[in-house]
Amino acid sequence: MKYRKLIALLLLAFIVSACGSGPVVSPDSPEVESGPQILFADDFSDTGSGWDRTDSDVGSTDYDQGSYRIYIQAENSYVWANPSRNFRDVSVSVDATKAGGDDDNEFGLICRHANIENFYIATISSDGFYGFWSRKDGGTLELLNMENMLPAESISQGNSVNTIRLECVGSRLTLYVNDEFVGETVDDSIESGDVGLYAGTFSIPGTEILFDNFVVTAP
């Protein structure tokens, strides 16, 4: 079981200036099935797409060969990144890979980042646990409606790639990992806000996560 109250905080605000759009197809074509509406996407192949490059005593962030890298070099610390968007109900997904550090870590997705004092996070760890977190009114980042992070069989452990999807619809937060339902929780404190990426350490520093194929769609 995992639980902690984080003692270090670093806000990394990132602004994405452009996002791609998919091909235009005719809705009348019988060969094309309409998919979810893409609201924002970044595959990090363009190092000028607007995400910041930051280095501090807590960690660093930068583009890294077609992905986005978050590295945390301090224990019990976390950093996150936002593309300066605003949504209410969304589905957010990303491919995430542990590139370094201990399996006792956490990384995931943010939704409804109203400001630095109010937001939701869904995370997984490289040793197979998941959790929902929230920060409210500037308080400590805490587990949301959970006593501890819980195990999930769908999480690929170690240095494997995990596709993480967080749906924030109404008051319900739902987490999928590798296209399998993992868990959900309910909270109506925060109605809308930004999306983003997150990574953190527990007692062992050195977590390094590579993110790719960040996509926000309408639910």
N, C-alpha and C positions, 0 to 999 in steps of 0.2 A: 504493500500500500504506500501511496505517496501523499504527503501533505507538507506544505511549507508556507510561511509568510515571508515574502521577499524583502530583503533589506537594502537592495540597491535598485535605483531606477534611472533609466536613460531614455529620454524621448528622442527619437529620430524621425523627423517629419520629412516626408518625401513627396514631391509634386511631380506627377506624370503629365507632361504637356500634350501628349498625343496618344491615341489608341487606334488600333486597326479595326477595320470592318470587313466582314466576310463578303463573298461574292453575291451579287444580286441575281436572284433566280425568280422565275415566274411562278406564282402560287398555283397557276392552272396546270403546270407540268405534272403528269402522273408519275414521273420518275423521281420527283423530289418530295421528301417529307419535310414539312416545316419543323424547325427545331426551336429551342428556347431563344429568346431575344438576347443578344449579347449587348450588355450595357457598357462594358469596359474590358479590355484585354491587353496583356503585355507578355511577350515571350522573352524579353530581355536581350534580344539579339541586337538591338540598337542601343549602344552605350550612351547615346544622347537623348534617350527617351524621357529623361527628366528625373530619374531616381537619384538621390543624393549619394555621395561617397564620403563616409564619415569614419574617423578613427579616434578612439578615446581610450582611457584607462579601463573602461568597462568592456568595450568591444568595437567592432568595425563592420562596415557595410560597403559593398561595392559590386559592380558587375564582375562576372567571372566566367569567361568563355561561353557566353550564351545563356547564362543563368544569373541569379541574384544571390549573393552570399551574405549571410549574417554569421558573425563570429563573436562569441562571448568568452572573454578571457578572465572574467572574475566569477567567483562562486556566488550562488544565491542571487543571481542577477538576470536581467532580461532587457531586451531591446525590441523595438517594433518599428514598422515602416507603414506610412499611409500615403496613398496617391492623391489626396485632397479631392475626394469625391463626396457625394452625399446621396444616400439611398435610404429607403424605408424597408421594403420587403425584397430580399435578394437571395440568390444562391451563389456562393463564392467557392471556387475550386483552385487547387494548385498541386503540382507535383513537387514533393519534398524528399530530399536525400540527405542522410547524415554523412558528411564528408570527413569528419574528425571528432574526437572527443569520446567521452564515455556514453554508454547507452542510457545511463540515468540522466536524461535530459528532458526537454519538452520543446515542441515547435508546432505551429499551426496558423490559424486564420483569425482575423478580427472582423467583426461587423458592428454596426451602429456605434462607431467611434464619434460620439457627439462632441467631445473635447478630451483633453488629456486626463480629465477627472472622471469621465463616464464612458464606458465601453464594455463590450463582451469579447471573449476569446474562447475558441475551442482548440485544444491542444492534444497531441499524442506524444508518446515517448518512444525511444528506440529500443526499450525493453518491453513494449507491448501494453502500455497503459494509456488511458484517455481521461480528459477532464474538461469541464466547462468552468470558466473563470469570469469574474466581473470586477470592475472598479467603479465605485459609485461615490459621488460627491467628494472626490479627492482622497478617499480612504485607501486602505491597503488592498492590493489585488488579492482576492480570495476566491476559493472554489464556490461555484454557484449551485446551491441545492445539493451539495455532495459533501460527505465527510472526508473522502479520500479520492484520488484518482483510481479508476477501476480498470481491470484487464479487459482486452478485446482481442479475440482470435484473428480478426481480419487485419490487424496491424502487422506489417512485415518488419521484423526486428533487425537490429544491427544496421548495416550500411545500405539496406535495400531502399528502393524507391517506394514511396507511399503517395497515392493520390488521395488528397484530403478534400472533402466537400462539406461546407457549412451552410445550412439553409436557415435564414432568419426571416420568418414569416409570422406576422402578427406577434403574439407573445411567446411563440414557440421557437426554440433553437434546436436544430437537428443535425447530428454529425454522421457522416458516412466516410468510411475509409476503404479504398480499393473497391468502390461501388457496393459496399455492404453497409447496411444500417448498423451503427454502433451504439448510439444513445441519444436521448433528447431531454430537454428541461424546459421549464416555463418561467418567464419573467417579463413583466410589462413596465419596467422602470425606464427603459431607454427606447424611444420610438424610432429614431433614425440617426444616420451619421455616416462616417467614412468606413471603408474597408481597409484591410491591410495584412501584413505578414508579421510574424512574431517568433522569437526563439528565446530560450532561457536555460539557465543551469540550476542545479540543486547544489549539493555539497562539493561536486567535482567540476572545476572550471575547464574550459577548452572546447565547448560545444561549437561545432561548425556545420551549418545547414545550407544547402544549395536549393534554391527555389526556381521553378520553371513553369511555364504555361499557366500563368495567373489569369483567371477568367471570372468575370462577374456577369451573371445572367438574371433575367427576370424569372421569378419562381413559377 
